Amino acid sequence: LDVFEITNPTDVYAEVGVATSLTCGVTGNTGTPNYVWYKIGSDTPVYTDTGNAATSTYDIGDPQFSDDGAYHCKISAKVGDVTNDGFESEDAKLVVRRKSFISTYCRPI
């Protein structure tokens, strides 16, 4: 069975209510990869991607403080008749911050 390499997600800083995403992937002879995303501390997947693509993007359309935390993806890949399960990416942090507001004002001339 050919070996493949995982492209790990990177840390993301997001603002409340502003869409963001995490991405992981595989390179090499990956066959048909499937991805399952987890938030660390939960066994329940937050997103499952069976698109069989080289990358998987977990989109968080409206991040809230409750989304703050570490995430990783688990990858299974079928190459020929063999399915490899249990490949995991490294963790990536999603840090959700308050939306920043820049206040400006005009002075009369």
C-alpha positions in Angstrom: 0.0 0.0 0.0 1.3 3.4 -0.9 2.0 6.0 1.8 0.4 9.4 1.8 1.2 12.5 3.8 -1.3 14.6 5.7 -1.4 18.4 5.2 -2.3 19.7 8.7 -4.7 22.5 9.4 -3.3 25.8 10.7 -4.5 27.9 13.6 -7.2 30.4 12.7 -8.2 33.7 14.4 -11.8 34.7 13.7 -14.3 37.3 14.7 -17.7 36.5 16.0 -20.1 36.3 13.1 -17.4 36.5 10.4 -17.1 33.3 8.3 -13.9 31.3 8.6 -12.6 27.8 7.8 -10.1 25.1 8.6 -8.5 22.9 5.9 -6.6 19.7 5.9 -5.7 17.3 3.2 -3.6 14.4 1.9 -1.0 14.1 -0.8 0.3 11.0 -2.5 -1.6 8.0 -3.7 -4.6 8.7 -1.6 -7.2 6.7 -3.5 -10.6 8.0 -2.3 -10.1 9.9 1.0 -12.9 10.8 3.4 -12.5 13.3 6.2 -14.2 13.6 9.6 -13.7 16.8 11.6 -13.8 16.8 15.4 -13.5 19.5 18.1 -11.1 18.3 20.7 -13.0 17.1 23.8 -15.9 15.7 21.8 -16.4 12.3 20.1 -19.2 13.7 17.9 -18.1 14.9 14.5 -18.7 18.5 13.6 -18.4 17.9 9.9 -18.0 14.9 7.6 -16.7 15.3 4.1 -17.0 12.3 1.7 -16.2 14.3 -1.4 -13.1 12.2 -2.1 -11.0 15.3 -2.7 -7.3 15.9 -1.9 -8.4 18.5 0.7 -11.3 19.1 3.1 -12.5 22.4 4.3 -14.6 22.8 7.4 -16.6 26.0 6.9 -17.8 27.8 10.0 -20.3 30.3 8.6 -21.1 32.2 11.9 -18.4 31.5 14.5 -19.4 32.1 18.1 -17.4 32.0 21.3 -18.6 28.4 21.8 -16.7 27.4 18.6 -13.4 28.5 20.2 -11.1 25.5 20.7 -8.9 23.0 18.9 -9.9 20.9 16.0 -8.5 18.1 13.9 -9.5 15.9 11.0 -9.4 12.1 10.8 -8.8 10.7 7.3 -9.7 7.3 5.9 -8.6 6.4 2.4 -9.4 3.5 0.2 -6.7 2.5 -2.3 -7.7 -0.4 -4.3 -9.4 -3.0 -2.0 -7.7 -1.7 1.1 -9.1 1.0 3.4 -6.7 2.8 5.8 -8.5 4.3 8.8 -7.3 6.3 11.7 -5.0 8.8 10.1 -5.3 12.0 12.1 -4.1 15.5 11.5 -2.4 17.6 14.1 -4.7 19.9 16.1 -5.4 23.5 14.9 -6.7 26.2 17.2 -9.7 28.3 16.3 -9.6 31.4 18.4 -12.9 33.4 18.2 -12.7 37.0 19.2 -15.2 39.9 19.6 -15.9 41.7 16.4 -13.6 44.8 16.3 -15.3 48.1 15.7 -13.2 51.0 14.5 -14.9 54.2 15.5 -14.1 57.3 13.4 -15.5 60.7 13.6 -15.2 63.9 11.6 -14.4 67.2 13.0 -15.9 70.3 11.4 -13.4 72.3 9.4 
